[in-house]
């Protein structure tokens, strides 16, 4: 996991193939970007979503094998719980069609706060439980960039 401010993108851009493209997309995205899927190069893409954060995410932790997530809020703030996949019990086995496995709720190893220019990069071993409210449920506008793992 990498947790940093958008002003620090250049430091991380070359750590992994196509990461620079995803970080550049975040830097260029305006608050007015339309919800939905935005195609980047190759198999890389970004999803823009509007939702209300919640006290508990009923889906639990999730992880992906085909993509690295870069999560960033354009509006609002939320907490993302993070824990290593080896420390969790699977609740729903990996579905290659959806590129997701789910894990039971447990205490997080780390909690990161998105909003105010902060992003998180999540790798396949970083199980994450997004959409948690900071204080009370509130609306957010979120970008999740999906970077294909070669």
C-alpha positions, 0 to 999 in steps of 0.5 A: 500500500502507498498512501500519499498526497496528489502533490507527490505523484511524481515520486511514485509514477515509475514504480510500476508499469502504467502507474504514471498514466493512472496518477496523471489521470487523477491529477487532470480530473476535474470535479465535474468529470462524469460518473462511469467508466473512463478508458485509459490505455490498454486494459487500464481504466478509471471508474468515477462513482457517487455514493454515500459513505457508511458506518459499516461496509457489508461486503467486508474486505476485498482484493484483486489479482488482475489490477492495482487500485488507485483510489482518490476522492474528488469530493468528500472524505472517507476511510479505507480499512486495509489489511494483508490478505494473509491475515484474513479468512476468505468469505467469498472465493476469488471470482476471476470474471469480476477480479475480486475476492471478499474477506470477513470483517476484522480489525484493520492493520491500517486505516487511511483517510481519503479526501483533501488530495490524498490517494491510496495505491492498493496492490493484490495483497492489500485487502481493503474495505472502502466507503467508511464514513469519517464521522457521519455518512456523507456523499462522496465522488470517488475515482478508482483507477484500475492498473492492469498487472502485466 
